Amino acid sequence: MRVFHTDGFPIPLPPGHVFPIDKYRLLRERIEGDPWTAARAELEVAPAATDDELGHVHDMDYVRAVRAGTLPPLEQKRIGFPWSEAMVERSLRSCGATVAAARTALQEGVAVYLGGGTHHAARARGGGYCVFNDCAVAARVVQAESIRRRVLIVDLDVHQGDGTAELFHGDPEVFTFSVHGARNYPRIKVPSHLDVALPDGTDDRAYLETLDEALDRAFTLADPDFVFYLAGADPFVHDRFGRLALTPRGLAARDRRVFATCGEHGLPLVVTMAGGYGRNVEDTVAIQFETVRQALALDPTAHCTAR
């Protein structure tokens, strides 16, 4: 299975910055170091997204300002990364990775990106460590380049995907579904097609019971023929920004439910890692490694049957 990565294009961050940029490299190295996953993952360096691809969802004045480093200081601060040419390159590669994964899934059934899920980026703004909205761009590429028109974005990051919701507000062909912490970032939520807001401290049992019902509803309402999955590690009980109380076992059960549902419907699937801010970065890596391991165990041909 093709697995795209971008950790070779790190963003230079000042000392003490809270974003765990090393998690991407650590995850790739763990996949390479495990004989089972190393034998199944075709690791590929991701291409950069093109302006034509970005233009499917982003205002080109915004794209040009990002490239040139001319965003207003408050807008750059909203993103959370200091501007640099390396930040621009990584952002383009991150978006390009999910686009490449989507094109792969159209042909092969399933593909993975060891990053992505940049769901706070909207048409003309970034935010929350998100510059360009990778799944939104890739969703439009899927629609432009294939017969698949009805896309479902399953967003199980602990933070609500306000940028994605804004981009597809009122769109009948891209269904946005988010399960997130009610009191978490962003403070102002943009309504998705289906939102499930959970109270602080939600544990495995409550989360999975809620997900079972909501996942069935999302697939019924969306009637999709392509799925993007944002498999955030940040609902973890020891995530510094999570506020929920899931264990690694609960998060693995969550992934199994999503993968099984996509398989039952015969749907092409792109898996992105989304957020993860464990107090111990190795916890985040372990959770995301299990997500990748489960994805690599799927039968990709079972995800190519729906038309």
N, C-alpha and C positions, 0 to 999 in steps of 0.2 A: 504494500500500500504506500502511496506517495505521501510523504510527510514533509511539509515545507518549514523552513526556519529562517530567522533573520538576526540571530544573536551575533553574527559577524559584523553587524553594523550598530554598535552600541551608542547610546546617547550619553555624552559626557555630562555628568551631574556633579554639582558641588558637594563637598564633604557634608555628611549628615542628612542628605536628601532622603526622604522617606520612601521613594519609589524603589522597589527591589529589582533593579535592572539585571542583576546576576541570575535571577531565577530562570531566564530563558536559556542561558548557556548551560546551567546546571541540569535542566531538564533534558536538553539534547544529549549531554554527556551521559546521563543516566540511561537513556534509551540506547546509546551506542555501547554502554558497558554491560548491558544485560543481554545474554546470548539469545533469549527468546525474542525480545523486541528488536534487537539488532538484525536478526535474520528476516524480519517481516517488514521493517520500516525502510522504505527507499527515501533516505534523507536528501533533500534538495534545497539549495540556496534559492530564496524567493526572488523573483524579478521585481522591479519597481513598477508601481502603477503609472500609467500614462495620463496625460491631461485629458485625453478623450474619455478614458475610463472614469476619472474623477469627475468629469463634467456631467456624468449621468445624474449625480446628486448634489454636487458642490458648486457654489457660486465661483466662477473663475476669477473674480477679483480677490476673493478670499484665498484661493489656491495660489495666485501670483504673490499675494502678500506673505503667505507662509514661505514660499520659495525664496523671496527676497529679504525676509526678516523685517518687514515693515508693518507688521501687525501693531496696533496700539499697545502700549505696555500693559494695560489692564486686560486686554484680550490674550496676550501672551501669558500673563499671570494666571488667567483662568485655565489655560491648558495645563500649567503646572510644571512645564519643562522650560529651562532657558533656551533661547533660540541659538542654533548653530547650524552650520551646513550638515553636520552629522545628524542632528535632530531631523532635518528635512529628509535626508536620505533614508533614515530608519522609518520615518512615517510613510514615505512612498513605498518602501519595501514591505512594510507591514500590511498596507492596503493591497499591494500587488500579490502578496502571499495568499490572501483569501480569494482574490480573483483567480489566481492560478489553481487553487484548491477547488473552486467552483467549476472551472473548466474541466478539471480532472474528474470530479464527481459526475459530471454530465456523461463522460465516457466510461468511467470505471466503477461508479456507484458510491464510493466513499473516499474522502481525502481529509487530511488533518493539517492544521497549521498550529505550530507550537507558540502561539501568541494570539494577537488579534482580539476581537470582541470590543472594538473601540466605539462603544455605543453612545457616548456622550457628545460626539461630534455631530453637528447639525449642518444645515446647508451653508451657512456663512459664519460659523463659529466653531471653536473647539472647546474642550473643557474636560476636567477630570482625567488628565493624562491621555486624552484622545485628540488627535489632530484631524485625521480623516476617518470617516465611518466605513470600515472595511466591509462589513457584511451588507450594508446598504449599497455600496458601490457594486459589490459582487452580485447582489440580487438583481440589479438592473442589467448587468452583463449577462446573467443567465437568461433573462427575458429577451434581451436583444439578440442573443446568439443561439437560441434553442426554441423548441416548441413548448417548453415548460413556462407557464405564465403565472401560476399561483404559488407564491413563495411563502413559507412560514418561517419566521425567525423566533426560535425558542431561546429566550434570554433568561438563564438561571444564575447570572451574576447577582450578588447580593444588592447591587445598586440598580435602580430603575434606569432603563435605557431611554432617557429623555430625548437624546438626539435622534435615535432611530424612530421613536414615536412621532417626533415632529416631522421628519422627512416623509413618513408614509401616512400621515394623518389623512383620513378620508379615502385612502387608496384601497380599492376593493381587491387588488391582486397581490399585495404584500401585507400579510397579516402579522402584526407584532404582538408577541405574548411574553409577558414579563412576570416572574415571581421574585420578589425582592423584599427587603426590610422596609417597613412602613416609615420608620423614623430615620432612615439613612439618607445619604447623599443621592440625588440632589434634593435640596429643600423643597423646590417647586417641581412637581412631577408633571410631565406632559402625558396626557392619557394615551396609552397603547390601545390596540383593539381589545386586548384582554389583559388586565392587570390583577395580580394577586399580591396584596400588601400584607406582610407578616409582622407580628409583634416581636419586639426584642425577646431573645431567649428561646425562640422556637427551636424545638429539638427534632431528632430524627423522625420519631413517630408522627408528630404533628405535621412536619414538613412533607413527609412522603404521602400521608393520607390526603393532604391538600393537593399535592402535585398530581396524584392519581386522577382526582376529579377534574382538575384544571387542564391537565394534558388531554384527556378525552374531549373536553369541551373545545379546546383550541383546535384540535384536529378536525372535529366536526364542523366548527364554524369556518375554518380556513379552507378545508378541502384541498390541501396542498398537493403539488407535484414536485416540490423541491424543499429541502429543509436546511437551515443554518442553525447550529446549536452552539450557544455561548455557555461553556461549561465552567463557570466561575468557581474558583476554589475558595472564595471569600465568605461563603456561609459557614465556614469552619469555626468551631467554638473558640479557637485561639487566634483567629485573624484579628489584627489590630483595628481594622475598620469595619468588621462584619456585623457585630451585635446579635447574630443568631448563634445557635448552639449545636450545629451539626458535627458529627464525628466523621472521620475518614470512611468508616463503614457506611454511614448514612449517605455520604456524597457518592460513594461507589454504587449504592442502590439507586440513587437518583439517576446516575448515568445509564445504568442498565435499563431503567424504565424508558428513558428517551430513545435509546438505541433499539430496544425491542419494539417500540411503537413505530419507529421509522421502518424497521424491517418488516413488520406486519403489513404495512401499507406499500412496501416496495419502492420507497422513496430515496432518491439520491440525497446524500448527506455530507455536509461540511462541518467539521468539528473545530472550534476555536477554543483557546484556553481562557480568555477573558481575565478577570481580576483574581488576585491572590496576594495577600499582604500578611502572611503568617508572622507572628512574633519570631518564630524560627523559620527561616526561609526554606529549610529542608522539609518542613511540614507541607508547605505549599508545593514544593517539587514532588513530594511523595503522592499527594492528592492528584496532581496533574499527570504524573506518570501512570497512575492507575486509570485515569480517563483514557490516556493514549493506549495503554495495554488493552483495555476493553475494546477500543475502536479497532485495533489491529486484529482482534479475534473475530471481528464481523466477517460475514461472507459478502464481499462487495457485489457479487452478481445478484444477490437478493434485493439490492437497492436500485436496480435498474429496470424493474418490471412495470412501474406505474407510468402511464402516458396521459 
